[in-house]
Amino acid sequence: MPPSPASSRTFPMTEPRWGIVSTVKAPLEQILDFAAWHLELGAHRLFLYLDDPDPKTTALLGAHPKIRVTACDAAYWAKKPQRPDKHQARQSLNARDAFNRKTQVDWLTHIDVDELLCPATPLAEQLATLPADCSVARVRPVEALAPGSGTAQGETVFKAFHIDQKARQAAAERCFPTYGRYLSGGFLSHVAGKLIFRTTLRQPQIRIHNIIVGDVQNPGEQPLPGTELLHLHAKSWEDWQRTYRFRLDRGSYRAELNPQVRTGAETPNLHDLFGQIEAKEGEPGLRAFYSEVCTASAPLCQRLQDEGLLRRIRLDLAAKRQSHFPGA
């Protein structure tokens, strides 16, 4: 059965405490939704690094007892060797900054503001079952689809993928007949997932999808199948277009990245695929792509259901936001 959000609870001291570090640049409401969701799940500490800080957001977040907010302003970067130009490098540097602090948690995860942990059972209980030699656990993503004819009021539909690559690709091509051949699992975003790691690691290099300690990558890695990562990568056409050019230039669709799928020498990466669509069909072509790959039409939902790859979740973000940040 797919994971569904675990309800809030207070963990006894014998259970591990967990927390999140994230570099965020988003509207205040989205940041509050992200924070409230994870506080509801039982996060003991949230380390939020504001990449483009403003006083209102800093003050509102900083007033919460479980949140440690850092304004990444000129004063912050003056204490570092430099401010990296690429946001990916800033994310890694900020994650290490949080790790080096007195975190008061046993496990820490580095995720983005458009990603929500979704444990089927309390996350602390899942972490407590991991063997002592497991220093990192991997959480795999599911990717949000925009509302369509296959969704009910108040729910968000997500597509999942098979871990086995051959099964993953076959399912993608059945579910997404035009573009599945170019997309790993039919995903626009990463399928690698994110790691939750022990705070007892010694001098880890924290990357976006991996942890390196000495010359060992992801020491003792284990999967955490009882938790999925809800990725709200392209939750509406407008949302997708808002970040589309940035992703093409500097983000997850940039030119130097490898193709998601390697079915032949001419298989394009996402940057080239979108360039081809725009050159031939312009914006209508992009809309057609988004409709097939990112919209929860009834036929797509049925195909995903047949593959065991459909998730239906009620996020209720507004209610959670009001519960943890009343009046905000």
C-alpha positions as CSV (number, residue, x, y, z in Angstrom):
1,M,0.0,0.0,0.0
2,P,1.3,3.5,-0.7
3,P,2.3,5.7,2.2
4,S,-0.3,8.1,3.6
5,P,0.6,11.0,5.9
6,A,1.2,10.0,9.5
7,S,-0.6,12.1,12.1
8,S,1.1,14.4,14.5
9,R,2.3,12.9,17.8
10,T,4.8,13.5,20.6
11,F,7.7,11.1,20.5
12,P,9.2,9.6,23.7
13,M,12.8,10.4,24.4
14,T,13.9,6.9,23.5
15,E,12.8,7.4,19.8
16,P,15.1,9.3,17.5
17,R,14.4,12.9,16.8
18,W,14.6,14.1,13.2
19,G,14.8,17.4,11.5
20,I,15.0,19.2,8.1
21,V,17.4,21.6,6.5
22,S,16.2,23.5,3.5
23,T,17.4,26.5,1.5
24,V,14.2,28.3,0.4
25,K,13.2,31.0,-2.0
26,A,9.4,30.9,-2.4
27,P,6.3,32.9,-1.4
28,L,5.7,33.1,2.3
29,E,2.5,30.9,2.1
30,Q,4.5,28.1,0.4
31,I,7.2,28.3,3.1
32,L,4.6,28.1,5.9
33,D,2.9,25.2,4.2
34,F,6.2,23.3,4.0
35,A,7.0,24.1,7.7
36,A,3.5,23.3,8.9
37,W,3.4,19.9,7.1
38,H,6.6,18.7,8.7
39,L,5.8,20.1,12.2
40,E,2.5,18.2,11.9
41,L,4.5,15.0,11.2
42,G,6.6,15.5,14.3
43,A,9.8,17.2,13.1
44,H,11.8,18.3,16.1
45,R,13.7,21.0,14.3
46,L,13.5,22.9,11.0
47,F,16.6,24.8,9.8
48,L,15.4,27.2,7.1
49,Y,17.9,29.2,5.1
50,L,16.2,32.1,3.3
51,D,18.0,32.6,0.0
52,D,16.2,35.9,-0.6
53,P,15.3,37.0,2.9
54,D,12.8,39.7,3.9
55,P,12.1,40.9,7.5
56,K,8.5,39.7,7.7
57,T,9.3,36.1,6.7
58,T,12.4,36.0,8.9
59,A,10.4,37.2,11.9
60,L,7.4,35.0,11.4
61,L,9.4,31.8,11.0
62,G,11.9,32.7,13.7
63,A,9.1,33.1,16.3
64,H,8.3,29.4,16.2
65,P,10.1,27.4,18.9
66,K,11.0,24.5,16.6
67,I,12.3,26.6,13.7
68,R,15.8,28.0,13.3
69,V,15.8,30.6,10.5
70,T,18.9,32.0,8.9
71,A,18.7,35.0,6.6
72,C,21.2,34.4,3.8
73,D,22.0,38.1,3.5
74,A,25.2,40.0,2.9
75,A,26.2,39.6,6.6
76,Y,25.7,35.8,6.4
77,W,27.8,35.4,3.3
78,A,30.5,37.8,4.6
79,K,31.3,35.0,7.2
80,K,31.8,32.4,4.4
81,P,34.6,32.2,1.9
82,Q,32.2,33.4,-0.8
83,R,28.5,33.2,-1.9
84,P,28.3,30.5,-4.6
85,D,26.7,31.6,-7.8
86,K,24.9,28.3,-8.3
87,H,21.9,27.7,-6.0
88,Q,22.8,24.0,-5.8
89,A,26.2,24.9,-4.2
90,R,24.4,27.3,-1.8
91,Q,22.1,24.5,-0.8
92,S,24.9,22.1,0.0
93,L,26.8,24.8,1.9
94,N,23.8,25.7,4.0
95,A,23.1,22.1,4.7
96,R,26.6,21.7,6.1
97,D,26.2,24.9,8.1
98,A,23.1,23.4,9.8
99,F,24.8,20.1,10.3
100,N,27.6,21.8,12.1
101,R,25.2,23.5,14.6
102,K,23.8,21.9,17.7
103,T,21.0,20.3,15.8
104,Q,19.3,18.5,18.8
105,V,18.2,15.8,16.3
106,D,19.5,12.3,15.6
107,W,18.6,12.4,11.9
108,L,18.6,15.3,9.5
109,T,17.4,15.5,5.9
110,H,18.1,18.0,3.2
111,I,15.1,18.6,1.0
112,D,13.5,21.5,-1.0
113,V,10.5,23.7,-0.3
114,D,8.5,21.9,-2.9
115,E,9.1,18.5,-1.3
116,L,7.1,17.0,1.5
117,L,8.0,13.9,3.5
118,C,5.1,11.4,3.6
119,P,5.5,8.6,6.0
120,A,3.0,5.8,6.3
121,T,3.8,5.3,10.0
122,P,5.6,7.8,12.3
123,L,9.0,8.6,10.8
124,A,10.7,8.3,14.1
125,E,9.5,4.7,14.4
126,Q,10.8,3.9,10.9
127,L,14.2,5.4,11.7
128,A,14.4,3.5,15.0
129,T,14.2,0.2,13.1
130,L,17.3,0.9,10.9
131,P,20.4,-1.0,11.7
132,A,23.2,0.7,13.6
133,D,25.6,0.5,10.6
134,C,23.1,2.4,8.4
135,S,24.1,6.1,8.3
136,V,21.9,7.2,5.5
137,A,18.4,6.2,4.4
138,R,16.9,7.0,0.9
139,V,13.4,8.3,0.4
140,R,12.1,8.0,-3.1
141,P,9.9,10.6,-4.7
142,V,6.4,10.6,-6.1
143,E,5.6,13.5,-8.5
144,A,2.4,15.7,-8.3
145,L,0.0,15.9,-11.2
146,A,-2.1,19.0,-11.8
147,P,-5.8,18.6,-11.1
148,G,-7.7,17.1,-14.0
149,S,-10.7,14.9,-14.8
150,G,-9.2,12.1,-12.7
151,T,-9.0,14.0,-9.4
152,A,-11.6,14.6,-6.7
153,Q,-12.1,17.9,-4.9
154,G,-9.4,18.4,-2.3
155,E,-7.1,15.7,-3.3
156,T,-3.7,15.8,-5.0
157,V,-2.7,12.9,-7.3
158,F,0.9,11.7,-7.6
159,K,2.6,9.4,-10.0
160,A,5.2,6.9,-8.6
161,F,7.7,4.7,-10.5
162,H,9.2,1.2,-10.3
163,I,12.6,0.9,-8.8
164,D,13.6,-1.7,-11.4
165,Q,14.7,0.4,-14.4
166,K,13.4,-2.0,-17.1
167,A,10.0,-2.2,-15.5
168,R,10.1,1.6,-14.9
169,Q,10.7,2.4,-18.5
170,A,8.1,-0.1,-19.8
171,A,5.5,1.4,-17.5
172,A,6.4,5.0,-18.4
173,E,5.9,4.2,-22.1
174,R,2.5,2.6,-21.4
175,C,1.4,5.5,-19.2
176,F,2.8,8.4,-21.3
177,P,2.6,7.2,-24.9
178,T,4.2,10.2,-26.6
179,Y,6.9,11.3,-24.1
180,G,7.4,8.4,-21.8
181,R,10.3,7.2,-23.9
182,Y,12.3,10.3,-22.9
183,L,11.4,10.4,-19.2
184,S,12.6,8.2,-16.4
185,G,9.4,6.8,-15.0
186,G,7.5,9.6,-16.7
187,F,9.0,12.1,-14.2
188,L,10.1,15.6,-15.0
189,S,12.1,15.8,-11.8
190,H,14.6,13.5,-10.1
191,V,13.9,9.9,-9.3
192,A,17.0,9.6,-7.1
193,G,15.1,10.8,-4.1
194,K,16.7,12.4,-1.0
195,L,18.6,11.1,2.0
196,I,18.0,11.3,5.7
197,F,21.3,10.9,7.6
198,R,22.6,10.5,11.1
199,T,24.0,13.6,12.7
200,T,26.9,11.5,14.1
201,L,28.6,11.4,10.7
202,R,32.1,12.9,10.7
203,Q,32.6,15.8,8.3
204,P,30.1,14.7,5.6
205,Q,30.0,16.3,2.2
206,I,26.3,16.9,1.7
207,R,25.2,16.9,-1.9
208,I,21.7,17.2,-3.3
209,H,21.2,13.4,-3.6
210,N,24.2,11.9,-1.9
211,I,26.4,12.0,1.2
212,I,30.1,11.5,1.1
213,V,32.2,10.7,4.2
214,G,35.9,10.4,3.5
215,D,36.0,8.3,0.3
216,V,32.7,6.5,1.0
217,Q,29.4,7.5,-0.7
218,N,26.3,7.0,1.3
219,P,27.8,4.8,4.1
220,G,25.5,1.9,5.0
221,E,22.7,3.2,2.8
222,Q,19.2,1.6,3.3
223,P,15.9,2.3,1.5
224,L,13.1,3.8,3.6
225,P,10.1,2.3,1.7
226,G,7.6,3.4,4.4
227,T,8.2,7.0,3.5
228,E,7.7,8.8,0.1
229,L,8.8,12.3,-0.9
230,L,5.9,14.2,-2.3
231,H,7.4,16.4,-5.0
232,L,5.3,19.4,-6.1
233,H,7.5,20.0,-9.1
234,A,4.9,21.2,-11.6
235,K,1.6,21.4,-9.7
236,S,-0.1,23.7,-12.3
237,W,0.7,25.0,-15.8
238,E,1.2,28.5,-14.3
239,D,3.5,27.1,-11.6
240,W,5.5,25.2,-14.1
241,Q,5.9,28.1,-16.4
242,R,7.0,30.4,-13.6
243,T,10.1,28.3,-13.1
244,Y,10.5,26.9,-16.6
245,R,13.1,29.3,-17.9
246,F,15.2,29.2,-14.8
247,R,15.3,25.4,-14.8
248,L,16.3,25.5,-18.5
249,D,19.1,27.9,-17.7
250,R,20.4,27.0,-14.3
251,G,18.2,24.3,-12.8
252,S,17.1,20.7,-13.4
253,Y,16.6,21.1,-17.2
254,R,20.0,22.7,-17.8
255,A,21.9,21.8,-21.0
256,E,24.8,20.0,-19.4
257,L,22.7,17.3,-17.7
258,N,22.6,13.8,-19.0
259,P,19.4,12.4,-20.7
260,Q,17.0,10.9,-18.2
261,V,16.7,7.8,-20.4
262,R,19.5,6.3,-22.5
263,T,17.7,4.4,-25.3
264,G,20.1,5.4,-28.0
265,A,22.8,7.9,-29.0
266,E,20.2,10.5,-30.1
267,T,18.1,10.5,-27.0
268,P,17.7,14.1,-25.9
269,N,18.0,15.4,-22.4
270,L,15.2,17.5,-21.0
271,H,16.8,20.8,-22.2
272,D,17.0,19.5,-25.8
273,L,13.6,17.9,-25.7
274,F,11.9,21.1,-24.6
275,G,14.0,23.0,-27.2
276,Q,12.7,20.7,-29.9
277,I,9.1,21.0,-28.8
278,E,9.3,24.8,-28.7
279,A,11.1,25.0,-32.1
280,K,8.4,22.8,-33.8
281,E,5.2,23.7,-31.9
282,G,5.9,26.7,-29.6
283,E,3.8,27.2,-26.5
284,P,0.9,24.9,-27.8
285,G,3.5,22.1,-27.9
286,L,4.6,22.7,-24.4
287,R,1.0,22.7,-23.3
288,A,0.4,19.4,-25.0
289,F,3.4,18.0,-23.2
290,Y,2.2,19.3,-19.9
291,S,-1.3,17.8,-20.5
292,E,0.1,14.3,-21.2
293,V,2.8,14.2,-18.6
294,C,1.7,16.5,-15.7
295,T,-2.1,16.5,-15.6
296,A,-4.3,14.0,-13.8
297,S,-6.7,13.1,-16.6
298,A,-9.0,10.2,-15.9
299,P,-7.3,8.0,-18.6
300,L,-3.8,8.7,-17.2
301,C,-5.0,8.0,-13.6
302,Q,-6.4,4.7,-14.7
303,R,-3.2,3.7,-16.5
304,L,-1.2,4.6,-13.4
305,Q,-3.6,2.7,-11.2
306,D,-3.3,-0.4,-13.4
307,E,0.5,-0.1,-12.9
308,G,0.2,0.3,-9.2
309,L,1.8,3.8,-9.5
310,L,-1.1,6.1,-8.5
311,R,-1.2,8.0,-5.2
312,R,-4.2,10.0,-4.0
313,I,-3.5,12.2,-1.0
314,R,-5.4,15.0,0.8
315,L,-2.7,17.5,1.8
316,D,-5.0,20.0,3.6
317,L,-2.1,22.5,3.6
318,A,-4.2,25.5,4.4
319,A,-5.6,23.9,7.6
320,K,-2.1,22.8,8.7
321,R,-0.8,26.2,8.1
322,Q,-3.5,27.9,10.2
323,S,-2.9,25.3,13.0
324,H,0.8,26.0,13.3
325,F,0.8,29.7,12.1
326,P,-2.6,31.1,13.1
327,G,-3.5,34.3,11.4
328,A,-0.5,34.2,9.1
